Amino acid sequence: METQRLIAFEGIDGTGKSTQIERAEVWLRQMGIRICKTFEPTNGQFGRQIRTAKTRLAPELERQLFLDDRREHVQTCILPALRRGESVLTDRYLYSSVAYQGLHAPSCQREQLMQDICEQNLAFAPQADAILYFDLPVSCALSRMQAHRAQLDPFETAENLTQVRKGYDWVLAHHPAVHRIDASQTETAVWHEVRETLAKIFGLNI
């Protein structure tokens, strides 16, 4: 009997994870796995407020909107999909909140804030069965974003993204099933690594 899994695709911006999750959905369906692909922030009532904000939101408001969006996401999408017997692939999940919102605290308080955010989310959101973490140096991520965008978000600086990577280091150290993907490779090479990883997770022969 097929076992449903919740898998989070994570990493700083510019890693190519969104491209890879599209390929993963297609391939897993071809392999006979029932899939629900989703993303955060969502297009729901709270997620839209995050996506359409013209400027960076106040930390407390941003944190609350992400919590509300995720709670709605879990209740209306993730848990129903799992109950239907589908596996869920999500482009960002609670781990992004921990890594990104942890920046809002002074360095001496950052670990405590990340712990608080994690616990607050896990009070209602199921832990992912696995994290696919797309690992990419900040300089490479910035180069990719600059090549594909007219301008970057003011948040997307080398300093901030370096701190986010450190936040992810904390996340990954506290999760039991982390798969690091070398995102500095070509898109095809990254996909081969992703496919091999998913085959192991789902027990597939390729």
N, C-alpha and C positions, 0 to 999 in steps of 0.2 A: 504493500500500500504506500502510495506517495506521501512523503512527509512535507508539510508546508514549511516554508522558511521565509524569514524576513531578513532581507539583505540590504544594508545601507552602503551606498557609493559616496565616499567622502574625500575631501581634499581641498586645498586652497583653490581660489579661482584660477583658471588658465591651465588646469591639469588635463583637460579633455575627458573628464569623467562622464559628462552629459552625452558626448558622442558614443562612449563605450557602453553606457546603459541602454542606448537605443539598439546597438548591435547585440547586446546580451539578451534583450527581450525577444528579438527575432530568432536568434539561435536557440534559446531555450524552448520557445514554442515549437520550433522545428524538431526538437528532441523530445517533444511530447509532454513538456512541463506546462502546466497552466500558470499563467503569469498575470499579475496586476502591476503595471509600471506607474509610478507616481513621483511626486516631487514636493519639495518645500523650499520657500513658503508656497502655499497652495494658491489657487485662484478663488478661494473662499472669501467670506466677508472680512476675516482678519488678515489673511495673506495678501489680499489686494491692497490693504492699507500700507503694508510693508513695501510691496512692489511699486506702488504709485507715489511713495513719499519723494518729494523733490529734494529734501535735504536729510541728513542723518537725524534720526529720531533720538529723543532723550533716552538714555540707557534704560531707565525704569519702564518707560512706555514701550520701547522696543522689546524688552524682555517679556513684558506682559502680552504683547501682541503675538510673539512667537509661541508663547505658552498656549494662548487661546486658539491660535491657528493649529497647533499640533494636537491639542485635545480634540478639536473638531475633526482633524484629519484621521486620528486614531479611531474615533467613534464612527465616522461615516465612510471611511475608505479602508484603512488597514485591517481592523478587526473583522469587518464583514467579508473582506477578500479572503482572509485566512480561514474563516468559518466556511466559506464556499469551497474550500479545498485548493485555493490558489496560493502560490508563493508571491511575495511582494518584493519588488525591486524599487527602492526609493532613492532618488537623487537628492541627497542631503536628508538628515534626520536630526534627532536631538543632539548628536555629537557635534554638529556644526554650531549649535547654540552654545555649547560648552566652550568650544575653541574660539569662536568669534566674540561672544559676549564676555568672556573672561578678560578681554582687553580693557573692560570698563573699570577695573580695579587697579590700584597701585600694585606694583610688583610684589610687595610683601603680603598683600591680601588676595592675590590672584588665584592661588590654589584653593583657598577657602571658597571664593566665589564660584569657581568651576565645580567644586564639590556640591555646593548648594544648588546650582543650576541642574546638575546631573540628578540629584536626589529629587528635586522638584518635578522634573520630567518623568522620572521612573516611577513616580507615585501613580501615574495613570497610563504611561506609554510603555509598551512591552520592549524589553531589551532586544536589539537585533541579534539574530542567530549568528551573523557574521558581518564584519565590516571589510569592504574592499577600499583600502586607503591608497589613493593615487599620489605617490610621493614624487615631488618635483621641486628642484631648487627655486627659490623666489626669483632669482634673476631670469631663469627660463620662463617662469610663469608670466612675469611682467613683459618680457619680449613677445610672447605669444599674444597677450592681450593687446599690446600696442599695435601689433600687426593686423588685428582684426577689428579694432574699435577706433572711432574718431577721437575719443578722449576717455580717460579712465575716471572712475569714481574717485573723489578726493580721498576716500578711505584706502584705496588700493595703492599704498606706498610700500617700498621695500621694508621699512621699519615695521609697519603694521602687519604685513603678511609674514614677516619673520616671527613676530610674536604669536600669530595665529598658528604657525607650524609648531611652535613650542606648546601651544594649547592642545594641539592634536597629539603631541607626544604624551601629554598627561592622559588624554582620552584613551589612547592605544595601550598605555601601560595598565589601564584599569578594565580592559575588555578582554574576555577569554578567547575570542576567535577573530583575530586580526590577520588580514592578508595584505601585505604591502605590494603594490604594483609599481614597477619602475616606469613612471610616466614620462621620463626623458627620452624614451625610445620613439621610433616612428609609430604612427597610428596603427599600422598593421602589426608591428611587433608587440605593442601594448595589448591589442586585441587577442593575440595568441596567448599572452600571459593571463588575461582575464578569462578567456575560454577554458584554459587548463585549470584555473582556480575554481571556476564554477562547476566544471566536470567533477572535481574532487568533492565539492560541497554537496552536489546532488547525486554523487555516485554514478556518474555517467561514463560510458566508454567512448573515447574519441580516437 
